[in-house]
Amino acid sequence: MTTGSTVPLLTILVPTRNEAQNVEPLLKRLSASVELGSVVLFVDDSEDETPLVIHAARKRGFGSLDIGLLHRSVGQRSGGLGGAVLAGLEQTSTPWVCVMDGDLQHPPEVVPRLLDAARVYHADLVVASRYVRGGRNEGLGAVRTAVSWASTVLAKAIFPHRLRGIRDPMSGFFLFRREALTEPMAPRGFKILLEIAVRHPDLVRREVPFVFVERSMGASKGTFREGFRYLRLLAEMRWSLWRRQPAPGQGEPETTQMAA
């Protein structure tokens, strides 16, 4: 754990599943990029040697990184990646938390830019976006790109107000102010950012461009099951908001204005 007078400012949550080959390259790039005393917490659902590789990396050390591991057994893996993020969040205490994949499709060098944007714009949520100027989507084939685009259009059509200011709600790479998350969440699958944004419409948001690169090692975790989980998540969030609609004359949650 971090020692001395350095108080950690940032925890980088990295959900992993069978990413043994990517752990060390990820840590090397993070140690060269992020601030002193940052915490990297792997929330691991692996069935390969990933936990052993993380333990070895922690013993060897990577610069000033404080490396942690939360390994979830088979019976604890509810909620998919979103569940892993919430499980990891319960283990953190830093003011800022960044969520990123462990497969190097999210460039670690972007993490400091997310934190800088949060500081400069006093933002609660900063999204690494493929769909703003300077961002690109190079890591998906034509079919998966089309699915991602259609998923984004559908989500923004269902939640036009709550997703305002976010062009890439399907991104899995984002940073948020820990204390800003005040609403309970019940994540399903990969789209934890979508749920955070929908359930917290008053967060100050910003986007930072990034290039989603091709996976160098390992296999994609996207499946048809995740697609069904996504549709179910949209339906459940929409239904929960309808149930919370106030009586006429008491105001509408869907038109609450976001802080500048």
C-alpha positions as CSV (number, residue, x, y, z in Angstrom):
1,M,0.0,0.0,0.0
2,T,1.0,3.6,-0.4
3,T,3.4,4.7,2.3
4,G,4.8,8.0,3.5
5,S,3.0,11.4,3.4
6,T,1.5,10.8,-0.1
7,V,-2.3,10.7,0.0
8,P,-3.7,8.8,-3.0
9,L,-5.8,11.0,-5.2
10,L,-6.8,8.5,-7.9
11,T,-7.8,4.9,-8.0
12,I,-7.7,3.2,-11.4
13,L,-10.3,0.4,-11.4
14,V,-9.4,-2.3,-14.0
15,P,-11.9,-5.2,-14.3
16,T,-10.1,-8.2,-15.7
17,R,-11.1,-11.6,-17.0
18,N,-8.3,-13.8,-18.4
19,E,-5.9,-10.9,-19.2
20,A,-2.7,-12.4,-17.9
21,Q,-0.7,-11.3,-20.9
22,N,-1.8,-7.7,-20.6
23,V,-1.2,-7.0,-16.9
24,E,2.5,-6.1,-17.1
25,P,2.3,-3.9,-20.3
26,L,-0.6,-2.1,-18.7
27,L,1.2,-1.4,-15.4
28,K,4.4,-0.3,-17.2
29,R,2.4,2.3,-19.2
30,L,0.4,3.4,-16.2
31,S,3.5,3.8,-14.1
32,A,5.0,6.1,-16.7
33,S,1.8,8.2,-17.0
34,V,-0.1,8.7,-13.8
35,E,0.6,10.8,-10.8
36,L,2.7,9.6,-7.8
37,G,0.9,7.5,-5.4
38,S,-2.0,6.5,-7.7
39,V,-3.8,3.2,-6.9
40,V,-4.4,0.5,-9.5
41,L,-7.1,-2.0,-8.3
42,F,-7.7,-5.0,-10.4
43,V,-11.1,-6.5,-10.0
44,D,-10.6,-10.0,-11.4
45,D,-13.0,-12.6,-12.6
46,S,-10.4,-14.7,-14.3
47,E,-10.0,-18.4,-14.7
48,D,-6.4,-18.3,-16.0
49,E,-3.2,-17.1,-14.4
50,T,-4.2,-13.4,-14.2
51,P,-4.3,-13.3,-10.3
52,L,-0.9,-14.9,-10.1
53,V,0.6,-12.3,-12.6
54,I,-1.0,-9.5,-10.6
55,H,0.5,-10.8,-7.3
56,A,3.9,-11.1,-8.9
57,A,3.7,-7.6,-10.3
58,R,2.7,-6.2,-6.9
59,K,5.8,-7.8,-5.3
60,R,8.1,-6.6,-8.0
61,G,6.6,-3.1,-8.0
62,F,5.9,-0.6,-10.8
63,G,7.2,2.8,-9.9
64,S,5.0,4.5,-7.3
65,L,1.8,2.6,-8.2
66,D,0.0,1.0,-5.4
67,I,-1.3,-2.3,-6.9
68,G,-4.3,-4.1,-5.4
69,L,-6.3,-7.2,-6.3
70,L,-9.9,-8.1,-5.6
71,H,-10.5,-11.6,-7.1
72,R,-14.1,-12.6,-7.3
73,S,-14.9,-16.3,-7.2
74,V,-17.5,-17.7,-9.5
75,G,-20.4,-17.2,-7.1
76,Q,-19.5,-13.6,-6.6
77,R,-19.5,-12.4,-10.2
78,S,-23.0,-10.9,-10.4
79,G,-23.6,-7.9,-12.6
80,G,-20.8,-8.6,-15.2
81,L,-18.3,-5.8,-15.6
82,G,-20.6,-3.3,-14.0
83,G,-20.8,-5.4,-10.9
84,A,-17.0,-5.7,-10.9
85,V,-16.8,-1.9,-11.0
86,L,-19.2,-1.5,-8.0
87,A,-17.4,-4.2,-6.1
88,G,-14.1,-2.4,-6.7
89,L,-15.6,1.0,-5.8
90,E,-16.5,-0.4,-2.3
91,Q,-12.8,-1.1,-1.8
92,T,-11.6,2.5,-2.7
93,S,-11.4,5.7,-0.8
94,T,-9.7,8.1,-3.2
95,P,-11.6,11.3,-4.4
96,W,-11.3,10.3,-8.0
97,V,-11.9,6.9,-9.7
98,C,-11.0,6.0,-13.3
99,V,-12.5,2.9,-14.9
100,M,-10.6,1.3,-17.8
101,D,-10.3,-2.1,-19.5
102,G,-7.3,-4.2,-18.9
103,D,-6.8,-5.2,-22.6
104,L,-4.9,-2.0,-23.6
105,Q,-7.6,-0.9,-26.0
106,H,-7.9,2.0,-23.6
107,P,-4.6,3.8,-23.8
108,P,-3.2,4.4,-20.2
109,E,-1.7,7.6,-21.4
110,V,-5.2,9.2,-21.6
111,V,-5.8,8.8,-17.8
112,P,-3.9,12.0,-16.8
113,R,-6.0,13.9,-19.5
114,L,-9.2,12.8,-17.9
115,L,-8.1,13.9,-14.5
116,D,-6.8,17.3,-15.9
117,A,-10.2,17.9,-17.5
118,A,-12.0,17.1,-14.3
119,R,-9.9,19.7,-12.5
120,V,-10.0,22.4,-15.1
121,Y,-13.8,22.2,-15.8
122,H,-14.8,21.2,-12.2
123,A,-16.4,18.1,-13.7
124,D,-17.9,15.2,-11.9
125,L,-17.7,12.8,-14.8
126,V,-15.2,12.8,-17.7
127,V,-15.6,10.4,-20.5
128,A,-12.9,9.2,-22.9
129,S,-14.9,9.5,-26.1
130,R,-14.4,7.9,-29.5
131,Y,-17.0,10.3,-31.0
132,V,-15.7,13.8,-30.4
133,R,-13.1,15.6,-32.5
134,G,-9.8,13.8,-32.2
135,G,-11.3,10.5,-31.2
136,R,-11.5,7.4,-33.3
137,N,-12.8,3.9,-33.2
138,E,-10.1,1.6,-34.6
139,G,-10.5,-1.4,-32.4
140,L,-13.9,-2.7,-33.6
141,G,-14.7,-4.3,-36.9
142,A,-17.5,-3.1,-39.2
143,V,-20.2,-5.2,-37.5
144,R,-19.3,-4.3,-33.9
145,T,-18.9,-0.6,-34.9
146,A,-22.4,-0.7,-36.3
147,V,-23.8,-2.3,-33.2
148,S,-22.0,0.2,-31.0
149,W,-23.4,3.1,-33.0
150,A,-26.9,1.7,-32.9
151,S,-26.7,1.1,-29.2
152,T,-25.6,4.7,-28.7
153,V,-28.5,6.1,-30.8
154,L,-31.0,3.9,-28.9
155,A,-29.8,5.0,-25.5
156,K,-29.7,8.7,-26.4
157,A,-33.2,8.4,-27.9
158,I,-34.6,6.8,-24.7
159,F,-32.7,9.2,-22.4
160,P,-32.2,12.4,-24.3
161,H,-31.9,14.7,-21.3
162,R,-30.0,12.4,-19.0
163,L,-27.3,11.6,-21.6
164,R,-26.9,15.2,-22.7
165,G,-23.2,16.2,-23.0
166,I,-22.1,12.6,-23.6
167,R,-21.6,11.5,-27.2
168,D,-20.1,8.2,-26.3
169,P,-22.3,6.7,-23.5
170,M,-21.1,3.2,-24.5
171,S,-17.5,4.0,-23.5
172,G,-15.9,1.8,-20.9
173,F,-13.2,4.4,-20.2
174,F,-14.2,7.2,-17.8
175,L,-13.3,9.1,-14.6
176,F,-15.7,10.3,-11.9
177,R,-15.7,12.1,-8.6
178,R,-16.4,9.4,-6.0
179,E,-18.7,11.5,-3.8
180,A,-20.8,12.5,-6.8
181,L,-22.4,9.0,-7.1
182,T,-25.3,9.2,-4.7
183,E,-27.9,7.0,-6.4
184,P,-28.1,3.2,-5.9
185,M,-27.2,1.2,-9.1
186,A,-27.9,-2.4,-10.3
187,P,-25.5,-2.9,-13.1
188,R,-25.9,-5.4,-15.8
189,G,-23.1,-6.2,-18.2
190,F,-20.6,-3.8,-19.7
191,K,-22.5,-0.5,-19.7
192,I,-21.8,0.9,-16.2
193,L,-21.1,4.4,-17.6
194,L,-24.6,4.5,-19.1
195,E,-26.2,3.7,-15.8
196,I,-24.1,6.2,-13.9
197,A,-25.1,9.0,-16.3
198,V,-28.8,8.1,-16.4
199,R,-29.1,7.7,-12.6
200,H,-27.1,10.9,-12.0
201,P,-28.4,13.5,-14.5
202,D,-27.0,16.5,-12.6
203,L,-23.4,15.5,-12.9
204,V,-21.1,18.1,-14.6
205,R,-19.8,16.2,-17.6
206,R,-16.9,16.6,-20.1
207,E,-15.5,14.4,-22.8
208,V,-11.9,13.9,-23.8
209,P,-11.1,12.3,-27.2
210,F,-9.2,9.0,-27.4
211,V,-8.4,6.4,-30.0
212,F,-9.9,3.0,-29.2
213,V,-7.2,0.7,-30.5
214,E,-7.1,-2.9,-31.7
215,R,-6.7,-5.6,-29.1
216,S,-3.1,-6.9,-29.2
217,M,-3.6,-10.0,-27.0
218,G,-6.5,-12.0,-25.6
219,A,-10.1,-12.3,-26.8
220,S,-13.0,-9.8,-26.7
221,K,-15.6,-10.3,-23.9
222,G,-18.5,-8.9,-26.0
223,T,-21.2,-11.6,-26.6
224,F,-24.9,-11.8,-27.6
225,R,-25.7,-12.3,-23.9
226,E,-24.2,-8.9,-23.2
227,G,-26.5,-7.4,-25.9
228,F,-29.5,-8.8,-24.2
229,R,-28.3,-7.5,-20.8
230,Y,-27.9,-4.1,-22.4
231,L,-31.5,-4.1,-23.7
232,R,-32.8,-5.3,-20.3
233,L,-30.8,-2.5,-18.5
234,L,-32.4,0.1,-20.8
235,A,-35.9,-1.2,-20.1
236,E,-35.4,-1.4,-16.4
237,M,-33.9,2.1,-16.0
238,R,-36.7,3.5,-18.2
239,W,-39.3,1.7,-16.1
240,S,-37.8,2.9,-12.8
241,L,-37.8,6.5,-14.0
242,W,-41.4,6.3,-15.0
243,R,-42.3,4.9,-11.6
244,R,-40.6,7.9,-10.0
245,Q,-42.4,10.5,-12.1
246,P,-44.0,13.1,-9.8
247,A,-47.6,14.1,-9.9
248,P,-48.5,16.9,-12.3
249,G,-47.3,20.3,-11.1
250,Q,-44.5,18.9,-9.0
251,G,-41.8,19.0,-11.6
252,E,-40.3,16.4,-13.9
253,P,-37.1,14.6,-13.1
254,E,-36.3,14.2,-16.9
255,T,-36.0,18.0,-17.3
256,T,-33.7,18.8,-14.3
257,Q,-31.0,21.2,-15.5
258,M,-27.3,20.2,-15.2
259,A,-24.8,22.4,-13.5
260,A,-22.7,24.4,-15.9
